[in-house]
């Protein structure tokens, strides 16, 4: 059974693009923006995240149905 993972789009020197991806299979993840790469968030816990922000329920549902969901925050 695949586990939901959180990846942050990171660039040089820790710069962030503002995009966060939630995925079941990393192979389904789209390519990152040029100059960035997807970095796993090892501290991510889906249960804790959804308790902290119930809006993530729809994001997680999309990730399960589509294979990934990307959230942009700027």
NUKOL-878004 format. One record per residue: residue number from 1; residue in three letters; x negated, y negated, z of N, C-alpha, C, CB in turn. Coordinates in pm, 1 decimal. Glycine has a CB too. Layout:
N
<atom><nr>NUM</nr><rest>ala</rest><n_u>X</n_u><n_v>Y</n_v><n_w>Z</n_w><ca_u>X</ca_u><ca_v>Y</ca_v><ca_w>Z</ca_w><c_u>X</c_u><c_v>Y</c_v><c_w>Z</c_w><cb_u>X</cb_u><cb_v>Y</cb_v><cb_w>Z</cb_w></atom>
...
This chain:
74
<atom><nr>1</nr><rest>unk</rest><n_u>-84.1</n_u><n_v>117.8</n_v><n_w>0.0</n_w><ca_u>0.0</ca_u><ca_v>0.0</ca_v><ca_w>0.0</ca_w><c_u>-89.1</c_u><c_v>-124.8</c_v><c_w>0.0</c_w><cb_u>96.0</cb_u><cb_v>0.6</cb_v><cb_w>122.4</cb_w></atom>
<atom><nr>2</nr><rest>unk</rest><n_u>-62.0</n_u><n_v>-216.0</n_v><n_w>-91.5</n_w><ca_u>-139.7</ca_u><ca_v>-339.4</ca_v><ca_w>-101.7</ca_w><c_u>-101.1</c_u><c_v>-435.0</c_v><c_w>11.0</c_w><cb_u>-118.1</cb_u><cb_v>-406.5</cb_v><cb_w>-239.4</cb_w></atom>
<atom><nr>3</nr><rest>unk</rest><n_u>-197.8</n_u><n_v>-512.8</n_v><n_w>52.3</n_w><ca_u>-177.7</ca_u><ca_v>-609.4</ca_v><ca_w>159.9</ca_w><c_u>-181.5</c_u><c_v>-749.6</c_v><c_w>100.1</c_w><cb_u>-286.0</cb_u><cb_v>-593.2</cb_v><cb_w>271.9</cb_w></atom>
<atom><nr>4</nr><rest>unk</rest><n_u>-90.1</n_u><n_v>-835.2</n_v><n_w>141.5</n_w><ca_u>-86.8</ca_u><ca_v>-972.5</ca_v><ca_w>94.2</ca_w><c_u>-211.4</c_u><c_v>-1045.6</c_v><c_w>141.3</c_w><cb_u>40.2</cb_u><cb_v>-1044.4</cb_v><cb_w>143.0</cb_w></atom>
<atom><nr>5</nr><rest>unk</rest><n_u>-278.7</n_u><n_v>-1111.5</n_v><n_w>47.7</n_w><ca_u>-401.7</ca_u><ca_v>-1184.7</ca_v><ca_w>79.5</ca_w><c_u>-385.5</c_u><c_v>-1330.7</c_v><c_w>40.4</c_w><cb_u>-523.9</cb_u><cb_v>-1122.3</cb_v><cb_w>7.2</cb_w></atom>
<atom><nr>6</nr><rest>unk</rest><n_u>-461.2</n_u><n_v>-1415.9</n_v><n_w>106.5</n_w><ca_u>-462.6</ca_u><ca_v>-1559.2</ca_v><ca_w>76.4</ca_w><c_u>-600.3</c_u><c_v>-1593.7</c_v><c_w>22.2</c_w><cb_u>-428.1</cb_u><cb_v>-1645.7</cb_v><cb_w>203.4</cb_w></atom>
<atom><nr>7</nr><rest>unk</rest><n_u>-603.1</n_u><n_v>-1663.9</n_v><n_w>-91.0</n_w><ca_u>-728.6</ca_u><ca_v>-1708.3</ca_v><ca_w>-150.2</ca_w><c_u>-720.4</c_u><c_v>-1859.4</c_v><c_w>-172.2</c_w><cb_u>-757.9</cb_u><cb_v>-1633.0</cb_v><cb_w>-284.4</cb_w></atom>
<atom><nr>8</nr><rest>unk</rest><n_u>-830.5</n_u><n_v>-1926.2</n_v><n_w>-145.8</n_w><ca_u>-838.4</ca_u><ca_v>-2070.5</ca_v><ca_w>-161.5</ca_w><c_u>-931.0</c_u><c_v>-2099.9</c_v><c_w>-278.6</c_w><cb_u>-888.6</cb_u><cb_v>-2139.8</cb_v><cb_w>-30.6</cb_w></atom>
<atom><nr>9</nr><rest>unk</rest><n_u>-892.5</n_u><n_v>-2192.2</n_v><n_w>-364.5</n_w><ca_u>-974.8</ca_u><ca_v>-2227.6</ca_v><ca_w>-478.6</ca_w><c_u>-1083.3</c_u><c_v>-2324.1</c_v><c_w>-431.1</c_w><cb_u>-888.8</cb_u><cb_v>-2290.4</cb_v><cb_w>-593.0</cb_w></atom>
<atom><nr>10</nr><rest>unk</rest><n_u>-1207.9</n_u><n_v>-2275.6</n_v><n_w>-434.7</n_w><ca_u>-1320.9</ca_u><ca_v>-2351.5</ca_v><ca_w>-380.8</ca_w><c_u>-1420.8</c_u><c_v>-2382.9</c_v><c_w>-491.2</c_w><cb_u>-1389.8</cb_u><cb_v>-2273.6</cb_v><cb_w>-267.0</cb_w></atom>
<atom><nr>11</nr><rest>unk</rest><n_u>-1482.6</n_u><n_v>-2500.3</n_v><n_w>-477.7</n_w><ca_u>-1586.6</ca_u><ca_v>-2542.1</ca_v><ca_w>-570.6</ca_w><c_u>-1718.3</c_u><c_v>-2555.9</c_v><c_w>-497.0</c_w><cb_u>-1549.1</cb_u><cb_v>-2674.3</cb_v><cb_w>-639.4</cb_w></atom>
<atom><nr>12</nr><rest>unk</rest><n_u>-1809.8</n_u><n_v>-2622.4</n_v><n_w>-560.9</n_w><ca_u>-1942.4</ca_u><ca_v>-2643.7</ca_v><ca_w>-502.1</ca_w><c_u>-1932.9</c_u><c_v>-2725.8</c_v><c_w>-374.3</c_w><cb_u>-2035.1</cb_u><cb_v>-2713.3</cb_v><cb_w>-602.4</cb_w></atom>
<atom><nr>13</nr><rest>unk</rest><n_u>-2018.4</n_u><n_v>-2693.6</n_v><n_w>-281.1</n_w><ca_u>-2030.4</ca_u><ca_v>-2766.4</ca_v><ca_w>-154.3</ca_w><c_u>-1901.0</c_u><c_v>-2766.3</c_v><c_w>-72.5</c_w><cb_u>-2072.3</cb_u><cb_v>-2909.3</cb_v><cb_w>-181.5</cb_w></atom>
<atom><nr>14</nr><rest>unk</rest><n_u>-1820.0</n_u><n_v>-2663.0</n_v><n_w>-88.4</n_w><ca_u>-1697.8</ca_u><ca_v>-2649.4</ca_v><ca_w>-10.0</ca_w><c_u>-1582.0</c_u><c_v>-2734.9</c_v><c_w>-56.3</c_w><cb_u>-1726.4</cb_u><cb_v>-2681.4</cb_v><cb_w>129.6</cb_w></atom>
<atom><nr>15</nr><rest>unk</rest><n_u>-1594.5</n_u><n_v>-2797.0</n_v><n_w>-173.0</n_w><ca_u>-1486.8</ca_u><ca_v>-2878.7</ca_v><ca_w>-227.0</ca_w><c_u>-1368.1</c_u><c_v>-2789.6</c_v><c_w>-260.7</c_w><cb_u>-1533.8</cb_u><cb_v>-2957.1</cb_v><cb_w>-351.9</cb_w></atom>
<atom><nr>16</nr><rest>unk</rest><n_u>-1248.0</n_u><n_v>-2837.1</n_v><n_w>-228.6</n_w><ca_u>-1126.3</ca_u><ca_v>-2760.6</ca_v><ca_w>-256.2</ca_w><c_u>-1044.9</c_u><c_v>-2828.0</c_v><c_w>-365.7</c_w><cb_u>-1041.5</cb_u><cb_v>-2745.3</cb_v><cb_w>-128.5</cb_w></atom>
<atom><nr>17</nr><rest>unk</rest><n_u>-982.8</n_u><n_v>-2747.6</n_v><n_w>-448.5</n_w><ca_u>-899.3</ca_u><ca_v>-2800.2</ca_v><ca_w>-556.6</ca_w><c_u>-760.5</c_u><c_v>-2837.5</c_v><c_w>-506.6</c_w><cb_u>-888.2</cb_u><cb_v>-2698.1</cb_v><cb_w>-669.3</cb_w></atom>
<atom><nr>18</nr><rest>unk</rest><n_u>-721.3</n_u><n_v>-2781.5</n_v><n_w>-394.2</n_w><ca_u>-585.8</ca_u><ca_v>-2802.7</ca_v><ca_w>-343.5</ca_w><c_u>-492.4</c_u><c_v>-2686.7</c_v><c_w>-375.3</c_w><cb_u>-529.0</cb_u><cb_v>-2930.2</cb_v><cb_w>-400.6</cb_w></atom>
<atom><nr>19</nr><rest>unk</rest><n_u>-544.3</n_u><n_v>-2587.0</n_v><n_w>-446.9</n_w><ca_u>-460.8</ca_u><ca_v>-2470.6</ca_v><ca_w>-480.6</ca_w><c_u>-492.7</c_u><c_v>-2354.4</c_v><c_w>-387.7</c_w><cb_u>-481.8</cb_u><cb_v>-2428.3</cb_v><cb_w>-628.1</cb_w></atom>
<atom><nr>20</nr><rest>unk</rest><n_u>-386.0</n_u><n_v>-2288.4</n_v><n_w>-344.6</n_w><ca_u>-396.2</ca_u><ca_v>-2169.1</ca_v><ca_w>-260.7</ca_w><c_u>-314.4</c_u><c_v>-2060.5</c_v><c_w>-329.7</c_w><cb_u>-345.2</cb_u><cb_v>-2195.9</cb_v><cb_w>-112.5</cb_w></atom>
<atom><nr>21</nr><rest>unk</rest><n_u>-368.8</n_u><n_v>-1940.6</n_v><n_w>-337.2</n_w><ca_u>-299.1</ca_u><ca_v>-1828.7</ca_v><ca_w>-400.0</ca_w><c_u>-271.0</c_u><c_v>-1721.1</c_v><c_w>-296.5</c_w><cb_u>-381.7</cb_u><cb_v>-1770.9</cb_v><cb_w>-517.0</cb_w></atom>
<atom><nr>22</nr><rest>unk</rest><n_u>-154.4</n_u><n_v>-1661.5</n_v><n_w>-308.3</n_w><ca_u>-116.8</ca_u><ca_v>-1545.0</ca_v><ca_w>-227.8</ca_w><c_u>-99.9</c_u><c_v>-1430.7</c_v><c_w>-325.7</c_w><cb_u>15.3</cb_u><cb_v>-1570.0</cb_v><cb_w>-142.7</cb_w></atom>
<atom><nr>23</nr><rest>unk</rest><n_u>-169.7</n_u><n_v>-1320.8</n_v><n_w>-303.5</n_w><ca_u>-170.3</ca_u><ca_v>-1210.2</ca_v><ca_w>-399.2</ca_w><c_u>-161.7</c_u><c_v>-1074.7</c_v><c_w>-329.3</c_w><cb_u>-296.0</cb_u><cb_v>-1216.0</cb_v><cb_w>-485.3</cb_w></atom>
<atom><nr>24</nr><rest>unk</rest><n_u>-110.2</n_u><n_v>-978.4</n_v><n_w>-403.0</n_w><ca_u>-114.0</ca_u><ca_v>-839.7</ca_v><ca_w>-357.2</ca_w><c_u>-233.5</c_u><c_v>-769.9</c_v><c_w>-420.5</c_w><cb_u>18.3</cb_u><cb_v>-765.5</cb_v><cb_w>-392.1</cb_w></atom>
<atom><nr>25</nr><rest>unk</rest><n_u>-252.1</n_u><n_v>-792.2</n_v><n_w>-548.6</n_w><ca_u>-363.5</ca_u><ca_v>-733.1</ca_v><ca_w>-622.5</ca_w><c_u>-446.8</c_u><c_v>-846.5</c_v><c_w>-679.6</c_w><cb_u>-313.3</cb_u><cb_v>-637.0</cb_v><cb_w>-736.0</cb_w></atom>
<atom><nr>26</nr><rest>unk</rest><n_u>-571.0</n_u><n_v>-855.8</n_v><n_w>-641.4</n_w><ca_u>-656.1</ca_u><ca_v>-964.7</ca_v><ca_w>-687.5</ca_w><c_u>-668.9</c_u><c_v>-966.6</c_v><c_w>-840.0</c_w><cb_u>-793.8</cb_u><cb_v>-953.3</cb_v><cb_w>-624.0</cb_w></atom>
<atom><nr>27</nr><rest>unk</rest><n_u>-653.2</n_u><n_v>-852.3</n_v><n_w>-902.8</n_w><ca_u>-664.6</ca_u><ca_v>-844.3</ca_v><ca_w>-1049.3</ca_w><c_u>-550.9</c_u><c_v>-918.9</c_v><c_w>-1120.2</c_w><cb_u>-665.6</cb_u><cb_v>-697.6</cb_v><cb_w>-1093.8</cb_w></atom>
<atom><nr>28</nr><rest>unk</rest><n_u>-440.8</n_u><n_v>-944.9</n_v><n_w>-1052.1</n_w><ca_u>-328.9</ca_u><ca_v>-1017.0</ca_v><ca_w>-1112.7</ca_w><c_u>-343.5</c_u><c_v>-1168.2</c_v><c_w>-1102.8</c_w><cb_u>-199.9</cb_u><cb_v>-974.9</cb_v><cb_w>-1047.7</cb_w></atom>
<atom><nr>29</nr><rest>unk</rest><n_u>-444.1</n_u><n_v>-1213.8</n_v><n_w>-1033.2</n_w><ca_u>-466.9</ca_u><ca_v>-1356.1</ca_v><ca_w>-1009.8</ca_w><c_u>-511.1</c_u><c_v>-1426.6</c_v><c_w>-1138.1</c_w><cb_u>-571.8</cb_u><cb_v>-1375.7</cb_v><cb_w>-900.0</cb_w></atom>
<atom><nr>30</nr><rest>unk</rest><n_u>-452.1</n_u><n_v>-1542.1</n_v><n_w>-1169.1</n_w><ca_u>-497.9</ca_u><ca_v>-1615.1</ca_v><ca_w>-1287.5</ca_w><c_u>-637.2</c_u><c_v>-1673.9</c_v><c_w>-1264.6</c_w><cb_u>-398.3</cb_u><cb_v>-1727.0</cb_v><cb_w>-1323.5</cb_w></atom>
<atom><nr>31</nr><rest>unk</rest><n_u>-700.8</n_u><n_v>-1714.1</n_v><n_w>-1372.8</n_w><ca_u>-834.9</ca_u><ca_v>-1771.8</ca_v><ca_w>-1363.2</ca_w><c_u>-830.3</c_u><c_v>-1902.0</c_v><c_w>-1284.0</c_w><cb_u>-894.1</cb_u><cb_v>-1796.4</cb_v><cb_w>-1503.9</cb_w></atom>
<atom><nr>32</nr><rest>unk</rest><n_u>-934.9</n_u><n_v>-1929.4</n_v><n_w>-1208.7</n_w><ca_u>-940.1</ca_u><ca_v>-2055.6</ca_v><ca_w>-1134.8</ca_w><c_u>-967.4</c_u><c_v>-2172.9</c_v><c_w>-1229.3</c_w><cb_u>-1048.3</cb_u><cb_v>-2049.4</cb_v><cb_w>-1025.1</cb_w></atom>
<atom><nr>33</nr><rest>unk</rest><n_u>-946.7</n_u><n_v>-2292.5</n_v><n_w>-1179.5</n_w><ca_u>-978.0</ca_u><ca_v>-2413.7</ca_v><ca_w>-1253.8</ca_w><c_u>-1129.1</c_u><c_v>-2414.1</c_v><c_w>-1280.6</c_w><cb_u>-932.8</cb_u><cb_v>-2542.9</cb_v><cb_w>-1175.0</cb_w></atom>
<atom><nr>34</nr><rest>unk</rest><n_u>-1169.9</n_u><n_v>-2467.6</n_v><n_w>-1393.6</n_w><ca_u>-1312.2</ca_u><ca_v>-2473.6</ca_v><ca_w>-1429.3</ca_w><c_u>-1393.3</c_u><c_v>-2537.8</c_v><c_w>-1316.8</c_w><cb_u>-1331.8</cb_u><cb_v>-2552.5</cb_v><cb_w>-1560.7</cb_w></atom>
<atom><nr>35</nr><rest>unk</rest><n_u>-1500.6</n_u><n_v>-2470.0</n_v><n_w>-1278.2</n_w><ca_u>-1588.4</ca_u><ca_v>-2519.4</ca_v><ca_w>-1172.7</ca_w><c_u>-1549.8</c_u><c_v>-2472.2</c_v><c_w>-1033.6</c_w><cb_u>-1590.0</cb_u><cb_v>-2667.9</cb_v><cb_w>-1175.0</cb_w></atom>
<atom><nr>36</nr><rest>unk</rest><n_u>-1443.6</n_u><n_v>-2395.1</n_v><n_w>-1025.2</n_w><ca_u>-1397.0</ca_u><ca_v>-2343.5</ca_v><ca_w>-896.7</ca_w><c_u>-1390.8</c_u><c_v>-2191.4</c_v><c_w>-902.6</c_w><cb_u>-1258.3</cb_u><cb_v>-2402.6</cb_v><cb_w>-860.0</cb_w></atom>
<atom><nr>37</nr><rest>unk</rest><n_u>-1378.2</n_u><n_v>-2129.6</n_v><n_w>-786.7</n_w><ca_u>-1357.2</ca_u><ca_v>-1984.5</ca_v><ca_w>-780.0</ca_w><c_u>-1264.1</c_u><c_v>-1955.7</c_v><c_w>-663.2</c_w><cb_u>-1493.1</cb_u><cb_v>-1907.0</cb_v><cb_w>-764.1</cb_w></atom>
<atom><nr>38</nr><rest>unk</rest><n_u>-1200.2</n_u><n_v>-1839.9</n_v><n_w>-670.9</n_w><ca_u>-1108.9</ca_u><ca_v>-1798.9</ca_v><ca_w>-564.4</ca_w><c_u>-1189.5</c_u><c_v>-1738.0</c_v><c_w>-450.3</c_w><cb_u>-1003.0</cb_u><cb_v>-1698.0</cb_v><cb_w>-617.2</cb_w></atom>
<atom><nr>39</nr><rest>unk</rest><n_u>-1171.7</n_u><n_v>-1791.8</n_v><n_w>-330.9</n_w><ca_u>-1241.6</ca_u><ca_v>-1742.3</ca_v><ca_w>-211.9</ca_w><c_u>-1139.1</c_u><c_v>-1689.5</c_v><c_w>-112.6</c_w><cb_u>-1328.8</cb_u><cb_v>-1854.3</cb_v><cb_w>-147.0</cb_w></atom>
<atom><nr>40</nr><rest>unk</rest><n_u>-1155.1</n_u><n_v>-1565.5</n_v><n_w>-67.1</n_w><ca_u>-1058.5</ca_u><ca_v>-1509.2</ca_v><ca_w>27.9</ca_w><c_u>-1064.0</c_u><c_v>-1579.7</c_v><c_w>163.2</c_w><cb_u>-1084.0</cb_u><cb_v>-1359.9</cb_v><cb_w>46.6</cb_w></atom>
<atom><nr>41</nr><rest>unk</rest><n_u>-948.8</n_u><n_v>-1592.7</n_v><n_w>224.4</n_w><ca_u>-937.5</ca_u><ca_v>-1648.8</ca_v><ca_w>359.5</ca_w><c_u>-927.5</c_u><c_v>-1529.8</c_v><c_w>454.7</c_w><cb_u>-811.6</cb_u><cb_v>-1746.6</cb_v><cb_w>373.8</cb_w></atom>
<atom><nr>42</nr><rest>unk</rest><n_u>-1040.3</n_u><n_v>-1494.6</n_v><n_w>515.2</n_w><ca_u>-1047.7</ca_u><ca_v>-1376.3</ca_v><ca_w>601.2</ca_w><c_u>-962.0</c_u><c_v>-1389.1</c_v><c_w>727.2</c_w><cb_u>-1191.4</cb_u><cb_v>-1350.5</cb_v><cb_w>640.5</cb_w></atom>
<atom><nr>43</nr><rest>unk</rest><n_u>-928.8</n_u><n_v>-1510.3</n_v><n_w>767.0</n_w><ca_u>-851.1</ca_u><ca_v>-1530.3</ca_v><ca_w>889.2</ca_w><c_u>-700.1</c_u><c_v>-1522.7</c_v><c_w>864.7</c_w><cb_u>-886.0</cb_u><cb_v>-1664.3</cb_v><cb_w>950.8</cb_w></atom>
<atom><nr>44</nr><rest>unk</rest><n_u>-658.9</n_u><n_v>-1504.1</n_v><n_w>738.1</n_w><ca_u>-516.4</ca_u><ca_v>-1504.3</ca_v><ca_w>703.2</ca_w><c_u>-444.0</c_u><c_v>-1383.9</c_v><c_w>761.9</c_w><cb_u>-499.0</cb_u><cb_v>-1506.1</cb_v><cb_w>551.5</cb_w></atom>
<atom><nr>45</nr><rest>unk</rest><n_u>-330.4</n_u><n_v>-1411.6</n_v><n_w>822.8</n_w><ca_u>-240.5</ca_u><ca_v>-1308.8</ca_v><ca_w>873.9</ca_w><c_u>-100.6</c_u><c_v>-1349.2</c_v><c_w>829.0</c_w><cb_u>-250.1</cb_u><cb_v>-1293.7</cb_v><cb_w>1032.2</cb_w></atom>
<atom><nr>46</nr><rest>unk</rest><n_u>-39.0</n_u><n_v>-1269.5</n_v><n_w>741.9</n_w><ca_u>90.8</ca_u><ca_v>-1304.6</ca_v><ca_w>684.1</ca_w><c_u>197.9</c_u><c_v>-1327.1</c_v><c_w>790.0</c_w><cb_u>135.9</cb_u><cb_v>-1196.2</cb_v><cb_w>589.1</cb_w></atom>
<atom><nr>47</nr><rest>unk</rest><n_u>201.8</n_u><n_v>-1243.3</n_v><n_w>891.1</n_w><ca_u>303.8</ca_u><ca_v>-1257.3</ca_v><ca_w>996.0</ca_w><c_u>287.1</c_u><c_v>-1388.3</c_v><c_w>1072.2</c_w><cb_u>296.9</cb_u><cb_v>-1139.0</cb_v><cb_w>1093.7</cb_w></atom>
<atom><nr>48</nr><rest>unk</rest><n_u>164.8</n_u><n_v>-1421.2</n_v><n_w>1108.5</n_w><ca_u>139.9</ca_u><ca_v>-1546.8</ca_v><ca_w>1179.7</ca_w><c_u>172.2</c_u><c_v>-1667.2</c_v><c_w>1091.7</c_w><cb_u>-6.2</cb_u><cb_v>-1553.7</cb_v><cb_w>1226.7</cb_w></atom>
<atom><nr>49</nr><rest>unk</rest><n_u>137.8</n_u><n_v>-1657.9</n_v><n_w>963.8</n_w><ca_u>161.9</ca_u><ca_v>-1768.7</ca_v><ca_w>871.8</ca_w><c_u>310.2</c_u><c_v>-1796.6</c_v><c_w>854.7</c_w><cb_u>99.3</cb_u><cb_v>-1739.5</cb_v><cb_w>737.0</cb_w></atom>
<atom><nr>50</nr><rest>unk</rest><n_u>389.4</n_u><n_v>-1692.9</n_v><n_w>841.1</n_w><ca_u>533.1</ca_u><ca_v>-1711.8</ca_v><ca_w>820.4</ca_w><c_u>601.8</c_u><c_v>-1760.1</c_v><c_w>948.2</c_w><cb_u>597.5</cb_u><cb_v>-1581.0</cb_v><cb_w>772.6</cb_w></atom>
<atom><nr>51</nr><rest>unk</rest><n_u>549.5</n_u><n_v>-1721.8</n_v><n_w>1062.6</n_w><ca_u>603.2</ca_u><ca_v>-1773.8</ca_v><ca_w>1188.5</ca_w><c_u>571.3</c_u><c_v>-1922.3</c_v><c_w>1204.4</c_w><cb_u>546.7</cb_u><cb_v>-1694.8</cb_v><cb_w>1307.6</cb_w></atom>
<atom><nr>52</nr><rest>unk</rest><n_u>456.5</n_u><n_v>-1963.0</n_v><n_w>1155.3</n_w><ca_u>415.4</ca_u><ca_v>-2103.0</ca_v><ca_w>1165.1</ca_w><c_u>487.2</c_u><c_v>-2191.0</c_v><c_w>1062.3</c_w><cb_u>264.5</cb_u><cb_v>-2114.3</cb_v><cb_w>1146.6</cb_w></atom>
<atom><nr>53</nr><rest>unk</rest><n_u>523.6</n_u><n_v>-2133.9</n_v><n_w>947.0</n_w><ca_u>588.5</ca_u><ca_v>-2211.1</ca_v><ca_w>840.5</ca_w><c_u>684.9</c_u><c_v>-2120.1</c_v><c_w>765.5</c_w><cb_u>483.0</cb_u><cb_v>-2272.8</cb_v><cb_w>742.7</cb_w></atom>
<atom><nr>54</nr><rest>unk</rest><n_u>811.7</n_u><n_v>-2128.1</n_v><n_w>798.4</n_w><ca_u>911.7</ca_u><ca_v>-2038.8</ca_v><ca_w>739.3</ca_w><c_u>930.0</c_u><c_v>-2061.7</c_v><c_w>589.5</c_w><cb_u>1044.3</cb_u><cb_v>-2056.8</cb_v><cb_w>809.5</cb_w></atom>
<atom><nr>55</nr><rest>unk</rest><n_u>883.4</n_u><n_v>-2175.2</n_v><n_w>536.4</n_w><ca_u>893.8</ca_u><ca_v>-2199.8</ca_v><ca_w>391.4</ca_w><c_u>807.8</c_u><c_v>-2102.3</c_v><c_w>312.6</c_w><cb_u>852.6</cb_u><cb_v>-2344.0</cb_v><cb_w>358.1</cb_w></atom>
<atom><nr>56</nr><rest>unk</rest><n_u>710.7</n_u><n_v>-2040.7</n_v><n_w>378.4</n_w><ca_u>624.6</ca_u><ca_v>-1943.4</ca_v><ca_w>310.0</ca_w><c_u>699.9</c_u><c_v>-1816.2</c_v><c_w>272.1</c_w><cb_u>505.8</cb_u><cb_v>-1907.9</cb_v><cb_w>398.1</cb_w></atom>
<atom><nr>57</nr><rest>unk</rest><n_u>816.7</n_u><n_v>-1795.6</n_v><n_w>328.7</n_w><ca_u>895.7</ca_u><ca_v>-1676.1</ca_v><ca_w>296.9</ca_w><c_u>920.3</c_u><c_v>-1667.2</c_v><c_w>146.3</c_w><cb_u>1030.4</cb_u><cb_v>-1677.8</cb_v><cb_w>373.4</cb_w></atom>
<atom><nr>58</nr><rest>unk</rest><n_u>959.3</n_u><n_v>-1778.0</n_v><n_w>83.7</n_w><ca_u>984.6</ca_u><ca_v>-1779.1</ca_v><ca_w>-60.6</ca_w><c_u>855.4</c_u><c_v>-1761.5</c_v><c_w>-140.5</c_w><cb_u>1053.3</cb_u><cb_v>-1909.7</cb_v><cb_w>-101.0</cb_w></atom>
<atom><nr>59</nr><rest>unk</rest><n_u>746.0</n_u><n_v>-1817.3</n_v><n_w>-91.6</n_w><ca_u>616.6</ca_u><ca_v>-1802.2</ca_v><ca_w>-157.6</ca_w><c_u>573.9</c_u><c_v>-1655.3</c_v><c_w>-154.1</c_w><cb_u>509.4</cb_u><cb_v>-1892.2</cb_v><cb_w>-89.9</cb_w></atom>
<atom><nr>60</nr><rest>unk</rest><n_u>588.3</n_u><n_v>-1593.0</n_v><n_w>-38.3</n_w><ca_u>551.4</ca_u><ca_v>-1452.1</ca_v><ca_w>-24.3</ca_w><c_u>639.5</c_u><c_v>-1364.9</c_v><c_w>-113.9</c_w><cb_u>563.6</cb_u><cb_v>-1407.2</cb_v><cb_w>123.1</cb_w></atom>
<atom><nr>61</nr><rest>unk</rest><n_u>767.7</n_u><n_v>-1397.3</n_v><n_w>-121.8</n_w><ca_u>859.5</ca_u><ca_v>-1321.3</ca_v><ca_w>-207.2</ca_w><c_u>813.7</c_u><c_v>-1331.0</c_v><c_w>-353.4</c_w><cb_u>1006.0</cb_u><cb_v>-1373.7</cb_v><cb_w>-191.7</cb_w></atom>
<atom><nr>62</nr><rest>unk</rest><n_u>778.2</n_u><n_v>-1451.3</n_v><n_w>-397.2</n_w><ca_u>730.6</ca_u><ca_v>-1470.4</ca_v><ca_w>-534.7</ca_w><c_u>602.4</c_u><c_v>-1390.5</c_v><c_w>-558.3</c_w><cb_u>706.3</cb_u><cb_v>-1620.6</cb_v><cb_w>-563.7</cb_w></atom>
<atom><nr>63</nr><rest>unk</rest><n_u>512.6</n_u><n_v>-1389.6</n_v><n_w>-461.7</n_w><ca_u>387.7</ca_u><ca_v>-1314.5</ca_v><ca_w>-475.2</ca_w><c_u>414.7</c_u><c_v>-1165.1</c_v><c_w>-488.6</c_w><cb_u>296.2</cb_u><cb_v>-1340.8</cb_v><cb_w>-355.0</cb_w></atom>
<atom><nr>64</nr><rest>unk</rest><n_u>510.9</n_u><n_v>-1116.3</n_v><n_w>-416.5</n_w><ca_u>544.6</ca_u><ca_v>-973.5</ca_v><ca_w>-422.8</ca_w><c_u>607.0</c_u><c_v>-939.0</c_v><c_w>-558.1</c_w><cb_u>641.3</cb_u><cb_v>-935.4</cb_v><cb_w>-308.1</cb_w></atom>
<atom><nr>65</nr><rest>unk</rest><n_u>696.8</n_u><n_v>-1024.0</n_v><n_w>-607.2</n_w><ca_u>765.6</ca_u><ca_v>-996.7</ca_v><ca_w>-732.8</ca_w><c_u>677.0</c_u><c_v>-1017.9</c_v><c_w>-855.5</c_w><cb_u>887.8</cb_u><cb_v>-1083.7</cb_v><cb_w>-743.4</cb_w></atom>
<atom><nr>66</nr><rest>unk</rest><n_u>594.5</n_u><n_v>-1120.8</n_v><n_w>-852.6</n_w><ca_u>514.5</ca_u><ca_v>-1158.7</ca_v><ca_w>-968.3</ca_w><c_u>370.5</c_u><c_v>-1107.9</c_v><c_w>-961.3</c_w><cb_u>514.3</cb_u><cb_v>-1308.1</cb_v><cb_w>-982.4</cb_w></atom>
<atom><nr>67</nr><rest>unk</rest><n_u>326.7</n_u><n_v>-1069.8</n_v><n_w>-842.1</n_w><ca_u>188.5</ca_u><ca_v>-1026.2</ca_v><ca_w>-823.1</ca_w><c_u>103.2</c_u><c_v>-1133.2</c_v><c_w>-758.5</c_w><cb_u>127.9</cb_u><cb_v>-986.2</cb_v><cb_w>-955.1</cb_w></atom>
<atom><nr>68</nr><rest>unk</rest><n_u>144.5</n_u><n_v>-1259.0</n_v><n_w>-775.0</n_w><ca_u>74.3</ca_u><ca_v>-1370.9</ca_v><ca_w>-711.5</ca_w><c_u>167.5</c_u><c_v>-1491.5</c_v><c_w>-705.0</c_w><cb_u>-56.5</cb_u><cb_v>-1406.3</cb_v><cb_w>-789.0</cb_w></atom>
<atom><nr>69</nr><rest>unk</rest><n_u>135.3</n_u><n_v>-1583.7</n_v><n_w>-618.4</n_w><ca_u>203.9</ca_u><ca_v>-1713.4</ca_v><ca_w>-610.5</ca_w><c_u>99.0</c_u><c_v>-1816.7</c_v><c_w>-578.1</c_w><cb_u>319.2</cb_u><cb_v>-1713.5</cb_v><cb_w>-502.8</cb_w></atom>
<atom><nr>70</nr><rest>unk</rest><n_u>105.1</n_u><n_v>-1928.7</n_v><n_w>-648.0</n_w><ca_u>9.3</ca_u><ca_v>-2035.9</ca_v><ca_w>-624.7</ca_w><c_u>83.4</c_u><c_v>-2157.2</c_v><c_w>-568.7</c_w><cb_u>-66.7</cb_u><cb_v>-2072.6</cb_v><cb_w>-755.8</cb_w></atom>
<atom><nr>71</nr><rest>unk</rest><n_u>26.5</n_u><n_v>-2212.3</n_v><n_w>-462.6</n_w><ca_u>81.8</ca_u><ca_v>-2331.1</ca_v><ca_w>-397.7</ca_w><c_u>-21.4</c_u><c_v>-2441.8</c_v><c_w>-413.6</c_w><cb_u>116.1</cb_u><cb_v>-2304.8</cb_v><cb_w>-245.1</cb_w></atom>
<atom><nr>72</nr><rest>unk</rest><n_u>25.3</n_u><n_v>-2558.8</n_v><n_w>-456.2</n_w><ca_u>-64.7</ca_u><ca_v>-2673.8</ca_v><ca_w>-470.1</ca_w><c_u>-33.5</c_u><c_v>-2775.3</c_v><c_w>-361.8</c_w><cb_u>-51.7</cb_u><cb_v>-2738.4</cb_v><cb_w>-610.7</cb_w></atom>
<atom><nr>73</nr><rest>unk</rest><n_u>-139.4</n_u><n_v>-2825.0</n_v><n_w>-299.4</n_w><ca_u>-123.1</ca_u><ca_v>-2927.7</ca_v><ca_w>-198.4</ca_w><c_u>-229.3</c_u><c_v>-3034.0</c_v><c_w>-218.8</c_w><cb_u>-131.3</cb_u><cb_v>-2868.1</cb_v><cb_w>-56.2</cb_w></atom>
<atom><nr>74</nr><rest>unk</rest><n_u>-185.4</n_u><n_v>-3154.9</n_v><n_w>-232.9</n_w><ca_u>-282.0</ca_u><ca_v>-3264.5</ca_v><ca_w>-253.3</ca_w><c_u>-241.2</c_u><c_v>-3383.9</c_v><c_w>-175.1</c_w><cb_u>-294.8</cb_u><cb_v>-3301.3</cb_v><cb_w>-400.5</cb_w></atom>
